[in-house]
Amino acid sequence: MVFILAEEHLCTIAGTAACNSDDERQLSIEEGGVTADGGNPERSDAMGDLSCYSAVERLCDGRALEIRALRPDDRERMLAAIDHTSAQSLYRRFFAAKRHFTDKEIAFFLNVDFREQVALVATADEDGEQAIVGGARYVATRPGQAEVAFTVIDEYQRRGIGAALVRHLVDIARAAGLTELTAEVLPDNAPMLKLFERTGLPLSSRREADAVHLVLRLT
């Protein structure tokens, strides 16, 4: 299973499409996808090659936030992000107390085919270096459906990063022909449940003893 990490309350984010494009267009949300104001959903020229996907968003405090494809050379940045994530947040991510990962697990996270599995990271400037502050991933589970996970480190929660990751991942999933995204969320993870509810997309849920099963319909 792929599990969901607790996320933040939403704030408004503006951004510009930046992958292989010199244009800068203000972005808005339309049914959870990223769109150019007054136009159709805006996708980068590299949508066919998601390994170079990149877009620039703007945090509420004005700082730039890049949302891009996870790369194999992100190992140290990914491990640093884990080090900056609290034990509680990691528990909500993995449904277990987990901070250390085997080389095999790290290789699984980093080696993404961008067909059956898509992984994005959010990066922000930290002392002149781009640091990973959040991530999103989906893994195909059957034709037309994938299971999703979102992660934002504690310091950057409640800044709208999770909402931005949702928009980009939904846009990519639609372009790939997916019709549903599913997730397993801890019952007490109210912020993440609200994040899904606020996408504006049809959402169904089923509460079980240890998790809430969510289905987000993209069509």
C-alpha positions in Angstrom: 0.0 0.0 0.0 0.9 3.6 -0.4 0.0 5.8 2.5 -0.7 9.5 3.0 1.1 12.0 5.3 -0.7 14.6 7.3 -1.0 17.9 5.3 -1.6 21.5 5.9 -4.5 23.9 5.8 -4.8 25.5 2.4 -3.6 28.9 1.3 -3.8 30.6 -2.1 -0.9 29.9 -4.4 -0.1 31.6 -7.7 2.3 30.1 -10.1 3.8 30.0 -13.6 4.2 27.2 -16.0 8.0 26.7 -16.4 8.9 23.4 -18.1 10.4 23.9 -21.5 8.6 27.2 -21.9 9.6 30.9 -22.0 6.0 31.9 -21.3 4.8 32.8 -17.8 1.1 32.4 -17.3 -0.8 32.9 -14.1 -2.3 29.6 -12.9 -5.7 28.9 -11.4 -7.5 25.7 -10.3 -10.2 24.1 -12.4 -11.6 20.9 -10.9 -8.2 20.2 -9.3 -6.1 20.7 -12.5 -3.7 23.5 -13.3 -5.0 25.9 -15.9 -4.0 29.1 -17.6 -6.4 31.8 -16.7 -9.2 31.9 -19.2 -7.9 28.9 -21.1 -7.6 25.1 -21.3 -5.5 23.0 -18.8 -1.9 24.2 -19.2 0.5 21.3 -19.5 4.2 21.6 -20.1 5.7 20.6 -23.5 7.4 17.8 -21.6 4.1 16.1 -20.5 5.1 13.2 -22.8 8.4 12.9 -21.0 7.5 13.4 -17.4 11.0 12.8 -16.2 11.7 16.5 -16.9 8.4 17.9 -15.7 8.8 21.2 -13.9 6.6 24.1 -12.9 7.1 27.1 -10.6 4.5 28.1 -8.0 4.5 31.0 -5.6 4.1 30.5 -1.8 1.9 32.9 0.1 5.0 34.6 1.4 6.2 35.3 -2.1 8.9 32.7 -2.3 9.3 30.6 -5.4 8.4 26.9 -5.1 9.5 24.5 -7.9 7.4 21.4 -8.5 9.4 19.0 -10.6 10.0 15.3 -11.4 11.9 13.4 -8.8 15.4 12.5 -10.1 17.8 9.6 -9.3 20.3 12.3 -8.1 17.9 13.5 -5.4 19.0 10.8 -2.9 20.8 13.2 -0.5 18.0 15.8 -0.8 15.4 13.2 -0.1 17.2 11.8 2.9 17.7 15.4 4.3 13.9 16.0 3.9 13.2 12.8 5.9 15.6 14.1 8.6 13.6 17.3 8.8 10.3 15.4 9.2 8.9 14.7 12.7 8.3 11.2 14.0 4.5 11.9 14.0 4.5 12.9 10.4 6.6 9.9 9.4 4.1 7.7 11.3 1.2 9.2 9.4 3.2 8.6 6.1 4.1 5.0 6.7 1.6 3.9 9.4 4.6 2.9 11.4 7.5 4.5 13.3 10.0 4.6 10.5 13.0 6.9 9.8 15.7 4.8 8.3 15.4 3.0 4.9 17.4 0.2 3.3 19.2 0.8 0.0 16.6 -1.2 -1.7 13.8 1.0 -0.4 15.7 4.2 -1.4 16.2 2.8 -4.9 12.5 2.1 -5.2 11.7 5.7 -4.2 14.2 7.2 -6.6 14.0 5.0 -9.7 10.7 6.1 -11.2 9.5 5.0 -14.7 7.0 7.8 -15.0 4.5 5.4 -16.6 3.3 3.0 -13.9 4.7 5.3 -11.2 5.0 9.1 -11.2 6.8 11.1 -8.4 7.0 14.8 -8.0 8.9 16.9 -5.5 8.5 20.5 -4.2 11.7 22.3 -3.7 12.5 25.7 -2.1 15.6 27.7 -1.5 17.3 27.0 1.8 20.6 28.9 2.3 21.2 29.1 -1.4 20.5 25.5 -2.1 17.3 23.9 -3.4 15.9 21.6 -0.7 13.1 19.1 -1.1 10.2 20.2 1.2 7.5 18.0 -0.1 6.6 15.2 -2.5 3.7 13.5 -4.3 3.6 10.1 -6.0 1.1 7.8 -7.6 1.5 4.1 -8.4 -0.8 2.4 -10.8 -2.8 -0.4 -9.2 -5.0 -1.4 -12.1 -6.1 0.1 -15.5 -7.4 3.6 -15.0 -6.6 3.7 -11.3 -3.6 4.7 -9.1 -2.9 5.0 -5.4 -1.4 8.3 -4.3 0.8 9.6 -1.4 1.7 13.2 -0.5 4.4 14.3 1.9 5.3 17.8 3.2 8.0 18.3 5.9 6.7 19.9 9.1 8.3 23.3 8.7 6.5 23.8 5.4 3.1 22.4 6.3 0.1 24.8 6.2 1.5 26.8 3.3 -0.5 25.3 0.5 2.2 23.0 -0.8 0.1 19.9 -0.5 -2.7 21.6 -2.5 -0.2 22.5 -5.2 1.1 19.0 -5.4 -2.4 17.6 -5.7 -3.1 19.9 -8.6 -0.1 18.9 -10.6 -0.5 15.2 -9.9 -4.1 15.3 -10.9 -3.2 17.1 -14.1 -0.6 14.4 -14.9 -3.0 11.6 -14.0 -5.7 12.9 -16.3 -3.2 13.3 -19.2 -2.2 9.7 -18.6 -5.8 8.5 -18.9 -6.4 7.7 -15.3 -10.0 8.1 -14.0 -9.5 7.5 -10.3 -6.9 8.2 -7.6 -7.2 6.3 -4.3 -5.7 6.8 -0.9 -5.5 5.3 2.6 -5.6 8.0 5.3 -5.5 7.6 9.1 -8.9 8.4 10.6 -7.5 11.2 12.8 -5.7 12.9 9.8 -8.4 15.6 9.4 -6.1 18.0 7.4 -5.5 15.4 4.7 -9.1 14.5 4.5 -10.0 18.2 4.0 -7.3 18.5 1.3 -9.1 15.8 -0.7 -12.5 17.3 -0.1 -11.4 20.7 -1.3 -10.2 19.5 -4.7 -13.8 20.0 -5.9 -13.6 16.6 -7.6 -16.2 13.8 -6.8 -15.0 12.0 -3.7 -16.2 8.8 -2.0 -14.9 7.4 1.3 -15.2 4.3 3.3 -14.1 4.3 7.0 -12.5 1.1 8.3 -11.0 0.3 11.7 -7.5 1.6 11.0 -7.9 3.8 7.9 -10.2 5.8 5.7 -10.3 4.6 2.1 -10.7 7.5 -0.4 -11.5 7.4 -4.1 -11.1 10.6 -6.1 -12.8 10.5 -9.5 -11.0 12.5 -12.2 -13.8 12.5 -14.8 
